[in-house]
Amino acid sequence: MRDDDVRAEIDRELGLIDSAIALVRQGAAARVTVVNRRRGAAVLDAARARARLRGVRVTPEWGLGDTARSLVVDRADGHG
């Protein structure tokens, strides 16, 4: 896979995560799970930082091996 393709994939995943963060932050959803991700490690730190800035949290759901295939976005205070 070319570097441009990898970057585009990372950007697409971060866009999905940003949308999930917005839904939770605005109260439209108590919890959103972003699934079938391919770039787990590459986006986890950025996703957590983006969520923290908006008062929500991102928690990985680990699949087989050491890859977070899904990310759960919910309120940082744990209330829905």
C-alpha positions in Angstrom: 0.0 0.0 0.0 1.4 3.4 -0.9 2.0 6.1 1.7 -0.7 8.3 0.2 -3.2 5.4 0.5 -2.2 4.8 4.1 -2.6 8.5 4.9 -6.0 8.6 3.2 -7.1 5.6 5.2 -6.0 7.2 8.5 -7.7 10.4 7.6 -10.9 8.6 6.8 -10.8 6.7 10.1 -10.2 9.9 12.0 -13.1 11.5 10.2 -15.4 8.7 11.3 -14.1 9.0 14.9 -14.6 12.8 14.8 -18.2 12.2 13.8 -18.7 9.7 16.6 -17.2 12.2 19.1 -19.6 14.9 17.8 -22.6 12.6 18.2 -21.8 11.8 21.8 -20.7 15.4 22.7 -24.0 16.8 21.4 -26.0 14.3 23.2 -27.4 12.6 20.1 -26.0 9.3 21.3 -24.8 8.1 24.7 -22.3 5.7 23.1 -21.0 5.1 19.5 -18.8 2.2 18.4 -16.6 2.7 15.3 -16.0 -0.8 14.0 -14.0 -2.5 11.3 -11.0 -0.2 11.5 -7.8 -1.1 9.9 -5.4 1.5 11.4 -5.9 0.8 15.1 -2.5 1.8 16.6 -2.0 4.7 14.1 -5.2 6.5 15.2 -5.7 5.6 18.8 -3.6 8.3 20.4 -5.0 11.0 18.1 -8.5 9.8 18.7 -8.1 9.9 22.5 -6.6 13.4 22.3 -9.5 14.7 20.1 -12.0 13.1 22.5 -10.4 14.5 25.6 -10.5 18.0 24.1 -14.3 17.6 23.7 -15.1 16.1 27.1 -15.7 12.5 25.9 -13.5 9.4 25.9 -12.4 6.8 23.4 -11.8 3.3 24.6 -10.4 0.5 22.4 -12.1 -2.8 22.0 -9.3 -5.3 21.4 -9.7 -8.1 18.8 -7.5 -11.1 18.3 -3.9 -10.1 18.7 -2.9 -6.6 19.7 -5.1 -4.6 17.3 -7.9 -2.4 18.5 -10.5 -3.2 15.7 -13.2 -1.1 17.3 -13.3 2.2 19.3 -16.0 3.1 21.7 -16.8 6.8 22.2 -18.8 7.7 25.3 -19.1 10.5 27.8 -16.0 11.0 30.0 -18.2 11.1 33.1 -19.6 7.7 32.3 -23.2 8.9 32.1 -25.4 8.5 29.1 
